[in-house]
């Protein structure tokens, strides 16, 4: 399947589309969109500024509580502000995330800096420069607290860097970051993994660990080594590009990103194997539609049993599942062998590093390593909450 067979959806609204969307806002007094947002961003406020042509204050309203406003606008799911939008009861919701991303794309450089507090004689270390770590750093810096971010990789973004470029170009993350670090209170150190959190807690007034879930969950089947983890695949999809058939084991957002990336990279066919029903997939409506549009086949109620090498190809053995008493279990005598895959990607989840049994009092966790897998806006909210523990 050629990547040119499917047109990539536009990341931003055109000027007339933007005007049409912001004009649809009903100026609700209850502001349910703000209540539904995990970081308490106020779409009502920034849309009203945009209606009046006040783009600078629109940007400031967005970034007041969300330091990754443009990034978040491109990938935030439709289950928060859009789900709460009053227009749902009339026709269809305002595409608030895309309005937000478009405002920042067009007018970010015109935004004024947030006023900064006087520097305080305190330093907080943050481990991890993903959404939670960046959000914590932004909130601490705004309060005048010095921040040192230790990032193990060579770029910021954390798990955001695994999102396909078609959905989230990396320069958008960098643009949001440049808006955050202008005050000089933040010291970012790349290629700086931390092995001893306890020592870090002694060296700094506080430590926020926001390392996400860096370990891919294992399938626990024979031949698993013949598969590729979603982390390895999404960090360098061209390394694994194939014109053959691709199997993706998993049915969540990350598995969907793997399937779409494989299709766009030239795979002849892409199949997903999902333990539960297809309708149970925890992905957005737009992602469901994208899978259909790209000819990706989601196989529901199927789980892998083993993988075998078959010449240049791989044979994936799968069995059917059945739900009994609320539990999914293998259906006896339902195993089939699928001997035609060039690439098998495992994308069933991830896990965080183990936490110390007796953590120091000045150690706080934030983001996915605390709450498990979450959306970007939930990770941002968690990072802000962690920062507030060190702000008087």
C-alpha positions as CSV (number, residue, x, y, z in Angstrom):
1,X,0.0,0.0,0.0
2,X,1.6,3.2,-1.1
3,X,1.7,6.1,1.3
4,X,0.5,8.3,-1.6
5,X,-2.8,6.3,-1.8
6,X,-4.1,8.2,1.2
7,X,-4.0,11.9,1.7
8,X,-2.8,12.9,5.1
9,X,-5.4,15.0,7.0
10,X,-4.5,18.7,7.3
11,X,-3.0,19.5,10.7
12,X,-4.4,23.0,10.9
13,X,-7.6,24.8,9.8
14,X,-7.6,27.2,6.9
15,X,-8.5,30.8,7.7
16,X,-12.1,30.4,6.6
17,X,-12.4,27.1,8.5
18,X,-11.0,28.7,11.6
19,X,-13.4,31.6,11.4
20,X,-16.3,29.2,10.9
21,X,-15.4,27.1,13.9
22,X,-14.9,30.0,16.4
23,X,-18.1,31.6,15.2
24,X,-20.0,28.4,16.1
25,X,-19.1,28.9,19.8
26,X,-22.3,29.7,21.8
27,X,-20.5,31.6,24.6
28,X,-21.9,29.2,27.2
29,X,-22.0,30.7,30.7
30,X,-21.5,27.2,32.2
31,X,-18.3,26.7,30.1
32,X,-18.5,22.9,30.1
33,X,-15.5,22.7,27.8
34,X,-13.2,24.1,30.6
35,X,-14.7,21.8,33.2
36,X,-13.9,18.8,31.1
37,X,-10.3,19.8,30.4
38,X,-7.8,18.0,32.8
39,X,-5.6,21.1,32.9
40,X,-8.6,23.5,33.2
41,X,-7.8,25.3,29.9
42,X,-10.6,27.6,29.0
43,X,-11.6,27.2,25.3
44,X,-14.5,29.7,25.9
45,X,-12.0,32.4,26.8
46,X,-9.4,31.9,24.0
47,X,-12.2,31.5,21.4
48,X,-13.8,34.8,22.5
49,X,-10.4,36.5,22.2
50,X,-10.0,35.0,18.7
51,X,-13.4,36.1,17.7
52,X,-12.4,39.7,18.5
53,X,-9.1,39.4,16.6
54,X,-7.0,39.5,19.8
55,X,-4.7,36.7,18.9
56,X,-2.0,37.6,21.5
57,X,-4.4,37.2,24.4
58,X,-5.9,34.1,22.8
59,X,-2.4,32.5,22.9
60,X,-1.8,33.7,26.4
61,X,-5.1,32.2,27.5
62,X,-4.2,28.8,26.0
63,X,-0.7,28.6,27.4
64,X,-1.6,29.9,30.9
65,X,-2.4,26.4,32.1
66,X,-1.1,24.3,29.1
67,X,2.6,24.8,28.3
68,X,2.3,22.4,25.4
69,X,-0.7,24.1,23.8
70,X,0.1,23.5,20.2
71,X,1.3,20.0,20.7
72,X,-1.8,19.1,22.7
73,X,-4.1,20.7,20.2
74,X,-2.8,18.4,17.5
75,X,-3.1,15.1,19.4
76,X,-5.6,15.6,22.2
77,X,-8.5,13.1,21.9
78,X,-12.1,14.1,21.5
79,X,-13.2,12.8,24.8
80,X,-12.6,15.9,26.9
81,X,-13.6,19.4,25.7
82,X,-15.2,18.2,22.5
83,X,-17.3,15.6,24.3
84,X,-18.5,18.3,26.7
85,X,-19.2,21.0,24.0
86,X,-22.8,22.2,24.1
87,X,-23.1,22.1,20.3
88,X,-23.2,18.3,20.6
89,X,-26.9,18.7,21.4
90,X,-27.4,20.9,18.3
91,X,-25.3,19.5,15.5
92,X,-21.7,18.5,16.2
93,X,-19.0,19.8,18.5
94,X,-16.5,22.6,17.8
95,X,-13.1,21.1,16.9
96,X,-11.6,22.8,19.9
97,X,-8.2,21.1,19.8
98,X,-7.6,22.0,16.2
99,X,-8.8,25.6,16.8
100,X,-6.2,25.7,19.6
101,X,-3.4,24.3,17.5
102,X,-4.2,26.6,14.5
103,X,-4.2,29.7,16.7
104,X,-0.8,28.8,18.1
105,X,0.6,27.8,14.7
106,X,-0.4,31.2,13.2
107,X,0.1,33.5,16.1
108,X,2.6,31.9,18.5
109,X,5.4,34.3,17.7
110,X,3.2,37.2,18.5
111,X,2.5,36.0,22.0
112,X,3.9,38.0,24.9
113,X,5.9,36.2,27.6
114,X,4.2,35.3,30.8
115,X,5.3,37.5,33.7
116,X,7.9,35.6,35.8
117,X,8.4,35.7,39.5
118,X,11.7,36.8,41.1
119,X,14.2,33.9,41.2
120,X,14.0,31.9,44.4
121,X,16.9,30.2,46.1
122,X,15.6,26.7,45.4
123,X,16.3,24.1,42.7
124,X,14.1,21.2,41.7
125,X,15.4,18.3,39.5
126,X,13.0,16.8,37.0
127,X,13.8,13.4,35.5
128,X,12.3,13.1,32.0
129,X,11.4,15.7,29.4
130,X,8.1,14.3,28.3
131,X,4.8,16.1,28.7
132,X,4.6,15.7,32.5
133,X,8.2,16.8,33.0
134,X,7.9,19.8,30.7
135,X,4.6,20.9,32.4
136,X,6.2,20.6,35.8
137,X,9.2,22.7,34.7
138,X,7.0,25.4,33.2
139,X,4.9,25.8,36.4
140,X,8.0,25.8,38.7
141,X,9.8,28.3,36.5
142,X,6.8,30.6,36.4
143,X,7.0,30.6,40.2
144,X,10.7,31.6,40.1
145,X,12.0,28.2,41.1
146,X,15.2,27.0,39.3
147,X,14.7,23.7,37.4
148,X,17.2,21.2,36.0
149,X,15.7,18.6,33.6
150,X,17.6,15.4,33.1
151,X,16.6,13.7,29.8
152,X,18.1,10.3,28.9
153,X,17.5,10.8,25.2
154,X,18.9,13.4,22.8
155,X,15.7,15.3,22.4
156,X,12.7,16.5,24.4
157,X,9.2,15.1,24.1
158,X,9.4,11.6,25.6
159,X,6.6,9.4,24.2
160,X,5.5,12.2,22.0
161,X,8.5,11.4,19.7
162,X,6.8,8.1,18.8
163,X,3.8,9.8,17.4
164,X,4.0,9.8,13.5
165,X,5.2,13.0,11.9
166,X,1.9,13.2,10.0
167,X,0.1,13.8,13.2
168,X,2.8,15.6,15.3
169,X,5.8,17.1,13.6
170,X,8.7,17.3,16.1
171,X,9.2,21.0,15.4
172,X,5.8,21.7,17.0
173,X,7.2,20.3,20.3
174,X,10.3,22.4,19.9
175,X,8.2,25.5,19.3
176,X,6.2,24.9,22.4
177,X,9.4,24.3,24.3
178,X,11.0,27.6,23.1
179,X,8.0,29.4,24.5
180,X,8.5,27.8,27.9
181,X,12.2,28.1,28.5
182,X,12.7,31.8,27.5
183,X,12.9,32.9,31.2
184,X,16.2,31.3,31.9
185,X,15.0,29.4,35.0
186,X,15.2,26.0,33.2
187,X,18.4,24.1,32.6
188,X,17.8,21.2,30.1
189,X,20.4,18.5,30.0
190,X,20.0,16.0,27.2
191,X,21.7,12.6,27.0
192,X,21.7,12.6,30.8
193,X,20.2,9.4,32.3
194,X,19.8,9.2,36.0
195,X,20.7,6.0,37.7
196,X,20.5,7.1,41.4
197,X,17.3,8.9,42.3
198,X,18.2,8.8,46.0
199,X,21.4,10.8,45.4
200,X,19.5,13.3,43.3
201,X,17.1,13.9,46.2
202,X,20.1,14.8,48.3
203,X,21.5,17.2,45.8
204,X,18.3,19.1,45.1
205,X,15.5,20.6,47.1
206,X,13.1,18.3,45.4
207,X,12.9,15.8,42.6
208,X,10.0,15.1,40.2
209,X,10.3,11.8,38.3
210,X,8.4,11.9,35.0
211,X,10.0,9.1,33.1
212,X,6.8,7.6,31.7
213,X,6.6,3.9,31.0
214,X,9.9,3.1,29.2
215,X,9.5,-0.7,29.0
216,X,7.4,-2.4,26.4
217,X,5.1,-5.2,27.8
218,X,6.1,-8.7,26.7
219,X,3.7,-11.1,25.0
220,X,4.9,-14.1,26.9
221,X,4.8,-16.4,23.9
222,X,7.3,-18.7,22.1
223,X,9.2,-16.8,19.3
224,X,8.5,-13.4,20.8
225,X,12.1,-12.4,19.8
226,X,11.0,-12.5,16.2
227,X,8.7,-9.5,16.8
228,X,9.6,-5.8,17.2
229,X,8.5,-3.7,20.1
230,X,6.4,-0.7,19.3
231,X,9.0,1.6,21.0
232,X,11.7,0.4,18.6
233,X,9.4,0.6,15.6
234,X,8.0,4.0,16.2
235,X,11.3,5.6,17.1
236,X,12.7,4.5,13.7
237,X,10.0,3.1,11.4
238,X,12.1,3.4,8.3
239,X,14.5,0.8,9.8
240,X,11.7,-1.7,9.7
241,X,9.9,-0.6,6.5
242,X,8.6,-3.4,4.4
243,X,6.4,-3.9,1.3
244,X,5.1,-7.2,2.7
245,X,2.4,-8.0,5.2
246,X,2.5,-6.5,8.7
247,X,0.9,-7.7,11.9
248,X,0.3,-5.4,14.9
249,X,-0.6,-7.1,18.2
250,X,-2.7,-4.7,20.2
251,X,-5.7,-2.4,19.8
252,X,-4.9,0.9,21.5
253,X,-3.6,4.3,20.4
254,X,0.0,3.1,20.1
255,X,-1.0,0.0,18.1
256,X,-3.1,2.2,15.8
257,X,-0.1,4.5,15.3
258,X,2.0,1.4,14.4
259,X,-0.6,0.2,11.9
260,X,-1.0,3.5,10.2
261,X,2.7,4.1,10.1
262,X,3.3,0.7,8.5
263,X,0.6,1.4,5.9
264,X,2.0,4.8,5.1
265,X,5.5,3.2,4.9
266,X,4.5,0.9,2.0
267,X,3.3,-2.3,3.6
268,X,1.1,-4.3,1.2
269,X,-1.3,-5.2,4.0
270,X,-1.6,-4.4,7.7
271,X,-3.6,-6.5,10.2
272,X,-4.3,-5.7,13.9
273,X,-4.9,-8.5,16.4
274,X,-7.1,-7.3,19.4
275,X,-7.8,-9.4,22.4
276,X,-11.3,-7.9,22.9
277,X,-13.9,-6.8,20.4
278,X,-13.1,-4.2,17.8
279,X,-15.7,-1.9,19.3
280,X,-13.8,-2.1,22.6
281,X,-10.7,-0.5,21.1
282,X,-9.8,2.6,23.2
283,X,-9.2,4.9,20.2
284,X,-11.0,8.0,18.9
285,X,-13.7,8.0,16.2
286,X,-11.2,9.7,13.9
287,X,-8.7,6.9,14.4
288,X,-11.3,4.3,13.7
289,X,-12.2,6.0,10.5
290,X,-8.5,6.3,9.5
291,X,-8.0,2.6,9.9
292,X,-11.0,2.0,7.6
293,X,-9.8,4.5,5.1
294,X,-6.3,3.0,4.9
295,X,-7.6,-0.6,4.5
296,X,-6.1,-1.8,7.8
297,X,-7.8,-4.9,9.1
298,X,-8.6,-5.1,12.8
299,X,-9.1,-8.7,13.9
300,X,-11.1,-8.6,17.1
301,X,-11.2,-11.3,19.8
302,X,-7.9,-12.8,18.7
303,X,-4.7,-13.3,20.6
304,X,-1.2,-14.6,19.6
305,X,0.1,-18.0,20.7
306,X,3.5,-18.2,19.2
307,X,5.7,-16.9,16.3
308,X,7.8,-19.1,14.0
309,X,10.3,-18.3,11.3
310,X,9.1,-19.4,7.9
311,X,12.0,-18.8,5.5
312,X,12.0,-15.0,4.9
313,X,8.6,-14.7,6.5
314,X,7.1,-15.2,9.9
315,X,4.2,-17.4,10.9
316,X,1.9,-16.0,13.6
317,X,-0.3,-18.5,15.4
318,X,-3.4,-16.9,16.9
319,X,-6.5,-18.2,18.6
320,X,-10.0,-16.9,19.0
321,X,-11.2,-15.5,22.3
322,X,-14.5,-15.7,24.0
323,X,-16.0,-13.7,26.9
324,X,-17.4,-15.7,29.8
325,X,-18.5,-14.2,33.1
326,X,-16.9,-10.9,32.1
327,X,-13.5,-12.5,31.4
328,X,-11.8,-13.0,28.0
329,X,-10.3,-16.5,27.5
330,X,-9.1,-18.7,24.7
331,X,-11.7,-20.6,22.7
332,X,-10.6,-24.2,22.5
333,X,-9.5,-25.7,19.2
334,X,-9.5,-22.3,17.5
335,X,-5.8,-21.8,16.7
336,X,-4.9,-20.9,13.2
337,X,-1.5,-20.3,11.5
338,X,-0.9,-17.2,9.5
339,X,2.4,-17.8,7.6
340,X,2.8,-14.6,5.6
341,X,4.0,-11.8,7.7
342,X,7.2,-9.8,7.0
343,X,7.0,-7.8,10.2
344,X,5.2,-8.4,13.5
345,X,5.0,-5.5,16.0
346,X,4.0,-6.0,19.6
347,X,2.0,-3.0,21.0
348,X,0.1,-4.3,24.0
349,X,1.2,-1.7,26.6
350,X,4.2,-0.6,28.6
351,X,5.4,-0.4,32.2
352,X,7.3,2.0,34.4
353,X,10.5,1.5,36.4
354,X,10.1,0.1,39.9
355,X,9.7,2.7,42.6
356,X,11.8,2.7,45.8
357,X,10.2,1.0,48.8
358,X,10.9,4.0,51.0
359,X,11.0,7.1,48.8
360,X,12.6,10.3,50.2
361,X,10.1,12.9,51.3
362,X,11.1,15.3,48.6
363,X,10.5,12.8,45.8
364,X,7.3,13.1,43.7
365,X,6.2,11.1,40.7
366,X,4.2,12.5,37.8
367,X,2.8,11.4,34.4
368,X,2.5,7.9,33.2
369,X,5.1,6.5,35.6
370,X,2.6,7.5,38.4
371,X,-0.8,6.9,36.8
372,X,-0.1,4.5,34.0
373,X,-0.8,5.2,30.3
374,X,-2.7,8.4,29.8
375,X,-3.4,11.2,27.3
376,X,-1.0,14.1,26.8
377,X,-3.4,16.5,28.6
378,X,-3.7,14.2,31.6
379,X,0.1,13.9,31.7
380,X,0.4,17.7,31.7
381,X,-2.2,17.9,34.5
382,X,-0.2,15.4,36.5
383,X,3.1,17.4,36.0
384,X,1.5,20.6,37.1
385,X,0.1,18.9,40.2
386,X,3.6,17.6,41.0
387,X,5.1,21.1,40.6
388,X,2.5,22.6,43.0
389,X,3.9,20.4,45.8
390,X,7.1,22.5,45.8
391,X,5.4,25.9,45.4
392,X,4.5,27.7,48.7
